[in-house]
Amino acid sequence: MAMSIGTMDKAYFVGRNEILSWINATLQLNLGKIEEAATGAVQCQMMDVTHPGIVPMHKVNFDAKTEYDRIQNYKVLQEVFSKLNIEKRLEVNKLVKGRPLDNLEFLQWLKRYCYSVNGGTMNENYNPVERRSKVGKEKSLRASQRSSKTLHPVDTCPNKQKACVCPAQNPSQSEEIKILSDMIADLKITIDNTEKERDFYFSKLRDIEVLCQGPGMEDLLVTRAVRKILYATETEESLLPANQETLI
């Protein structure tokens, strides 16, 4: 089944909060940010919900941390698209970076696709948590079997007649731990504030993008200049001077 959605489709006007609510409710997850779905595992399971049995869930890595692991998940997703004749290009190199805008647009498309197939209704016999846990158990079992062949217990207390006594912390160590704990707490606050600021500016950029997609806006010179700046990669130099010249 092919699915073509134009850039002005209402699917691309769905906000990130609605997308996150849809993912969390359908898959019984607790995602707080769009970029948390950048691993590709969520997308794979959404296709598993929509087309039960077509996704080889044992190949999906729900603990993907590296770009390599994420790419493997998207390869699984691409194979599923090919089986279903879905003509949707997966920009994997962008998605695995975790950029909110790229992942939001893809999830907007995915939500529109899933609703076109099942109307947003999930099979009542489908248990998303159980599907994930089965995959996790299989991987854990394989990992433990490999570990049992190579790892051996280490006797950290050779004199079994005497109890091992750990040295007590002196006052200077306790003070150092307290200082480090305070630093960690401050860093967490800084990270939280930075994430809020990032989300704020992301929402502004998204509003600008939607505005540029409005009726009669796409062919304007200023719109083209804005879109070039919005979609420039991080490796490119500033496009502002060049685009300013085109508007003069």
Sequence and secondary structure as in RCSB ss.txt:
>XXXX:A:sequence
MAMSIGTMDKAYFVGRNEILSWINATLQLNLGKIEEAATGAVQCQMMDVTHPGIVPMHKVNFDAKTEYDRIQNYK
VLQEVFSKLNIEKRLEVNKLVKGRPLDNLEFLQWLKRYCYSVNGGTMNENYNPVERRSKVGKEKSLRASQRSSKT
LHPVDTCPNKQKACVCPAQNPSQSEEIKILSDMIADLKITIDNTEKERDFYFSKLRDIEVLCQGPGMEDLLVTRA
VRKILYATETEESLLPANQETLI
>XXXX:A:secstr
      TTSGGGG  HHHHHHHHHHHHT    SGGGGTTSHHHHHHHHHHSTTSS GGG  TT  SHHHHHHHHH
HHHHHHHHTT      HHHHTTT HHHHHHHHHHHHHHHHHHHTT   TT  HHHHHHHHHHHHHHHHHHHHHHH
     S S TTS        HHHHHHHHHHHHHHHHHHHHHHHHHHHHHHHHHHHHHHHHHHTSTTTTTSHHHHH
HHHHHT  TTS   HHHHHHHH 
